[in-house]
């Protein structure tokens, strides 16, 4: 008994489908260029949408990344460790909420390959006096070398004098605003009065060794930096500090690292927080900025979609008789829809590719030359260097491509509803 090969009809079907789509691609491409000016304008709209969206995203991402780096390298640190309950504490020093050498946190972090450096810090407050003037201050006691390893941009060449030195325990660095209020310069003497952990007042003489440009007006008028051992002696807190600043190895995923180590730190009775939890302002600004960029990109893509919708409608109106002829020759309605969908796809493919190439070229050039940006953290002018992101590139390209196809759905349905008899009369439904 003769048996038929069930694979042959499928093979024939695949061959027919391949021939149709090859025909559709060629037919759609040629049809687009019947009116070159109109097609170029539509493709340019898509390319411009992709270009602006991609460049704006990469530039804003570079600014946010630089802002984050500037914040974490000028005193905030990439992560901070405190005794549990420290953030809920009342004013003043409380020994029960301080860290010490026996807390076990330092060995834990030093054994982590993702940790580049750590810095012990002791926050305190009091009054800073020069002559007859006295100002309330916020103090940060640090080990100079450790702090500059965690916050390398805390003291830069644009600041006056020098930072702290372990060989000069009585030397301090103060904010520029505080120096201005008290009329102090590098080398001048002042007095610190602070309350010890036992509640008594202690006063010591210090010498101004450095003046730091702190961009935050309030902190600039209140901030002083002092050697940790000297501050511990003044406050009666030998061996204690209030927080541990952490700097991670470059390119470490900070969010993931904090989440992964939070429980281990909690077992020691402490809290680990990322910089975005200590100071959420930057992340909030980043979300707002992303939403603005998203709205701009959305409006541009809507404009591109309307342009594609318009050109496909015009193509349908201009080729009514041609469509009727194709349907009279046996082209099915769904094939007519496919023809116009392919034309929209060509617009999206060409416009998207052109926009991606131009945008990434611009990002590459900006990344090489850099764009000057005034740092909000007092480290002067910095260069913003956008970087190419292939994931963002792919997302924006696919979005532009799909919008073009979606815009063609309604005109394609209209074309598929044309009856051959009406088409030969020059009518369309």
C-alpha positions in Angstrom: 0.0 0.0 0.0 1.4 3.4 -1.0 1.8 5.8 1.9 2.1 9.6 1.5 4.9 11.5 3.2 3.1 13.7 5.8 6.1 16.1 5.7 5.6 17.2 2.1 2.5 19.3 2.7 4.2 21.0 5.6 7.4 21.6 3.5 5.3 23.0 0.7 3.5 25.3 3.2 6.8 26.5 4.6 8.1 27.2 1.1 5.0 29.2 0.2 5.2 31.2 3.5 8.9 31.9 2.9 8.1 33.1 -0.7 5.3 35.3 0.5 7.3 37.0 3.2 10.2 37.5 0.9 7.8 39.0 -1.7 6.2 41.1 1.1 9.6 42.5 2.2 10.6 43.5 -1.3 7.2 44.8 -2.2 6.9 46.9 1.0 10.4 48.3 0.7 9.8 49.4 -2.9 6.4 50.8 -2.1 7.8 53.0 0.7 10.1 54.8 -1.7 7.5 55.8 -4.2 7.3 59.0 -2.3 10.8 59.5 -1.0 10.3 62.8 0.8 7.4 61.6 2.8 9.2 58.3 3.7 12.4 60.1 4.7 10.4 62.5 7.0 8.6 59.6 8.7 11.9 57.6 9.2 13.5 60.7 10.5 10.8 61.1 13.1 11.4 57.6 14.3 15.1 58.0 14.3 14.9 61.3 16.2 12.7 59.7 18.8 15.2 56.9 19.3 18.1 59.3 19.3 16.7 61.7 21.9 15.4 59.0 24.2 18.7 57.0 24.2 21.0 60.0 24.6 18.8 61.6 27.3 18.7 58.3 29.2 22.5 57.7 29.0 23.3 61.3 29.9 20.9 61.3 32.9 22.2 57.9 34.0 25.8 59.3 33.9 24.8 62.3 36.0 23.1 60.2 38.6 26.0 57.8 38.7 28.4 60.6 39.1 26.2 62.3 41.7 26.1 59.0 43.7 29.9 58.6 43.4 30.5 62.2 44.5 28.2 61.8 47.5 29.7 58.5 48.7 33.3 59.8 48.2 32.8 63.1 50.1 31.7 61.7 53.5 28.5 59.7 53.0 30.3 56.4 52.3 28.8 53.6 50.2 27.4 51.9 53.3 27.3 52.6 57.0 27.1 50.4 60.1 25.5 51.5 63.4 24.5 49.9 66.6 20.8 48.8 66.4 18.6 51.6 67.6 21.1 54.3 66.8 18.8 56.0 64.2 16.0 56.2 66.8 18.2 57.6 69.6 17.5 61.0 71.3 20.0 63.8 71.3 23.4 63.3 72.9 25.9 60.5 73.2 24.7 57.1 74.6 27.3 54.6 75.3 24.9 51.7 74.7 24.5 52.8 71.1 28.1 53.1 70.3 30.5 50.6 68.7 33.8 49.4 70.0 36.7 47.2 69.2 35.0 44.1 70.7 31.9 44.5 68.5 33.2 42.1 65.9 32.2 44.2 62.9 35.7 45.0 61.8 36.8 41.4 61.4 33.6 40.5 59.6 34.0 43.3 57.0 37.8 42.8 56.6 37.1 39.2 55.6 34.8 40.3 52.8 36.6 40.5 49.4 34.1 43.1 48.3 35.1 45.6 51.0 37.9 47.9 49.9 38.2 50.0 53.1 36.4 51.0 56.3 36.5 54.1 58.5 35.5 54.4 62.2 33.7 57.6 62.9 32.4 59.3 66.0 29.7 61.9 65.6 29.3 64.5 68.4 28.2 68.1 68.9 29.0 71.1 71.0 30.1 74.7 70.7 33.0 76.1 68.6 34.4 79.4 69.8 36.8 82.0 68.5 37.3 85.2 70.4 33.9 86.4 71.6 31.9 84.5 69.0 30.6 81.0 69.6 28.7 78.7 67.2 27.0 75.3 67.6 28.9 72.6 65.7 28.5 69.1 64.4 31.7 67.1 64.8 33.0 64.1 62.9 35.9 62.4 64.5 37.9 60.2 62.2 41.2 58.4 61.6 42.5 60.6 58.7 44.0 57.8 56.5 41.0 55.6 56.9 38.5 58.3 56.2 40.3 59.5 53.1 40.4 55.9 51.8 36.6 55.7 52.3 35.9 59.3 51.2 38.7 60.2 48.7 37.0 63.4 47.6 36.4 64.7 51.1 39.4 67.0 51.0 40.6 68.1 47.5 43.2 70.6 46.2 40.5 73.2 46.0 40.2 73.2 49.8 42.4 75.3 51.9 45.3 74.0 54.1 45.4 70.3 54.7 43.3 67.6 56.2 43.9 66.0 59.6 47.2 64.5 60.6 47.6 61.8 63.3 50.8 63.6 64.4 48.8 66.7 65.1 45.9 65.7 67.4 44.9 69.3 68.2 44.5 70.2 64.5 41.0 70.4 63.0 39.4 71.0 59.6 36.2 73.1 59.5 33.6 74.0 56.9 34.1 77.1 54.8 30.8 78.6 56.2 31.9 78.1 59.8 35.3 79.7 59.0 33.5 82.7 57.5 31.1 83.2 60.4 34.0 83.2 63.0 36.5 85.0 60.7 39.0 82.1 60.9 41.8 81.2 58.5 44.3 78.3 58.4 46.6 78.5 61.4 44.1 80.3 63.7 43.2 79.0 67.1 39.8 78.2 68.4 38.1 76.3 71.3 35.9 73.3 71.4 33.4 72.8 74.2 31.5 69.4 74.2 29.5 67.4 76.6 31.1 64.1 77.7 29.2 60.8 77.8 28.8 61.3 81.6 27.1 64.7 81.1 30.0 67.0 82.2 31.4 69.7 79.9 35.0 69.6 78.5 36.8 72.3 76.6 40.0 72.1 74.6 42.0 74.4 72.3 42.5 73.5 68.7 44.2 74.9 65.6 42.6 75.3 62.2 44.6 73.1 59.8 42.2 73.0 56.9 39.0 74.6 55.5 36.7 72.3 53.6 34.3 73.4 50.9 31.1 71.7 52.0 28.3 72.6 49.5 25.4 72.1 51.9 25.0 75.6 53.5 23.9 74.3 56.9 26.7 71.7 57.2 29.2 74.2 55.9 28.4 76.5 58.8 28.4 73.7 61.4 30.9 71.0 60.4 34.3 70.3 62.0 36.6 67.2 61.5 38.9 66.1 64.3 41.2 63.2 65.0 39.3 60.2 66.5 41.6 59.4 69.4 41.6 63.1 70.5 37.8 63.3 70.3 37.5 60.0 72.3 39.7 61.5 75.0 37.7 64.7 75.1 34.4 62.9 75.4 35.5 60.1 77.7 34.9 57.5 75.0 38.2 55.7 74.6 37.8 52.8 72.2 34.2 53.8 71.1 32.8 55.2 67.9 29.3 55.8 66.5 29.5 54.4 63.0 31.6 52.6 60.5 31.8 53.9 56.9 32.3 51.3 54.2 33.8 51.6 50.7 33.3 48.7 48.3 35.6 47.4 45.6 34.8 49.3 42.3 31.9 47.8 40.2 30.4 45.9 43.2 26.6 45.9 43.1 26.0 48.0 46.2 22.3 47.1 46.6 23.0 43.4 46.3 26.0 43.6 48.8 24.0 45.4 51.4 21.0 43.0 51.1 23.3 40.0 51.3 25.2 41.2 54.4 22.4 42.8 56.3 21.4 39.7 58.3 25.1 38.9 59.2 25.5 42.4 60.6 22.2 42.2 62.4 23.4 39.1 64.3 26.0 41.3 65.9 23.3 43.7 67.1 24.0 46.3 64.4 22.3 47.8 61.4 23.8 47.9 57.9 22.4 50.6 55.6 23.3 51.6 52.0 24.0 55.2 51.2 20.5 55.5 49.6 18.9 54.6 53.0 21.1 57.1 54.9 20.4 59.9 52.4 17.5 59.0 50.1 17.5 62.4 48.3 19.6 61.2 45.4 17.5 58.1 44.7 14.3 60.3 44.9 15.8 62.7 42.4 16.9 59.8 40.2 13.3 58.5 40.1 11.9 61.9 39.2 14.6 62.4 36.5 13.8 58.9 35.1 10.1 59.7 35.0 10.8 63.0 33.2 13.0 61.2 30.6 10.3 58.5 30.3 7.6 61.1 29.6 9.7 62.8 27.0 10.5 59.5 25.3 6.8 58.5 25.5 5.7 61.8 23.8 8.4 61.3 21.1 7.3 57.8 20.4 3.7 58.8 20.3 4.7 61.4 17.7 6.5 58.8 15.7 3.5 56.4 15.9 1.2 59.1 14.6 3.6 59.8 11.7 3.6 56.1 10.8 -0.2 55.9 11.1 -0.5 58.8 8.8 1.8 57.5 6.1 0.2 54.0 6.1 -3.2 55.6 5.8 -1.9 57.6 2.8 -0.4 54.5 1.3 -3.7 52.7 1.6 -5.6 55.6 0.0 -3.1 55.9 -2.9 -3.1 52.2 -3.7 -6.7 51.4 -3.6 -6.8 50.0 -7.1 -3.5 48.2 -6.6 -4.9 46.5 -3.5 -8.1 45.5 -5.4 -6.0 44.0 -8.2 -3.9 41.9 -5.7 -7.1 40.7 -4.0 -8.6 39.8 -7.4 -5.5 37.7 -8.2 -6.1 35.7 -5.0 -4.2 37.6 -2.2 -6.1 37.1 1.0 -7.2 39.8 3.4 -4.6 38.7 6.0 -1.9 38.9 3.4 -2.9 42.5 2.6 -2.6 43.3 6.3 0.8 41.7 6.4 2.0 43.8 3.5 1.2 47.1 5.2 2.5 45.7 8.6 5.8 44.9 6.8 6.0 48.5 5.4 5.6 49.8 9.0 8.2 47.3 10.1 10.6 48.7 7.5 10.1 52.2 8.8 10.7 51.0 12.4 13.7 49.0 11.4 15.4 51.7 9.3 14.5 54.5 11.7 15.3 52.6 14.8 18.7 51.4 13.4 19.6 54.9 12.3 18.6 56.4 15.6 20.5 53.8 17.6 23.7 54.2 15.5 23.6 58.0 15.8 22.7 58.0 19.5 25.4 55.5 20.5 27.9 57.4 18.4 27.0 60.6 20.2 27.2 58.8 23.6 30.6 57.4 22.7 31.9 60.9 21.7 30.5 62.5 24.9 32.0 59.7 26.9 35.4 60.4 25.5 35.4 64.2 25.7 33.2 64.5 28.8 30.6 67.1 29.6 31.4 69.6 32.4 29.1 69.5 35.3 29.1 71.4 38.6 29.3 68.9 41.4 26.7 69.5 44.1 29.2 68.1 46.7 31.9 70.7 46.5 34.5 68.9 44.4 34.4 71.5 41.7 33.7 70.9 38.0 33.5 67.2 37.1 33.2 65.6 33.7 30.0 63.6 33.0 30.9 60.7 30.7 27.9 58.8 29.4 28.3 55.1 28.7 26.7 52.9 26.1 24.2 50.4 27.5 23.3 47.6 25.1 20.3 46.6 27.2 18.8 50.1 27.1 19.7 50.3 23.4 17.8 47.1 22.7 14.8 48.2 24.8 14.4 51.5 23.0 15.0 50.0 19.6 12.4 47.3 20.2 9.9 49.9 21.6 10.3 52.0 18.4 9.9 49.0 16.2 6.8 47.7 17.9 5.2 51.2 18.0 5.6 51.4 14.2 3.9 48.0 13.7 1.1 48.8 16.2 0.5 52.1 14.4 -0.1 50.2 11.2 -2.8 47.9 12.5 -5.8 50.1 11.9 -4.8 51.3 8.4 -3.9 47.6 7.5 -7.4 46.5 8.5 -8.9 49.2 6.4 -6.8 48.0 3.4 -7.9 44.4 4.0 -11.6 45.4 3.9 -11.4 46.8 0.4 -13.5 44.9 -2.1 -12.1 44.5 -5.6 -15.2 45.9 -7.3 -15.0 49.1 -5.2 -11.3 49.3 -5.7 -11.6 49.3 -9.5 -14.1 52.2 -9.1 -11.5 54.0 -7.0 -13.4 53.6 -3.8 -12.3 52.4 -0.4 -14.4 51.4 2.5 
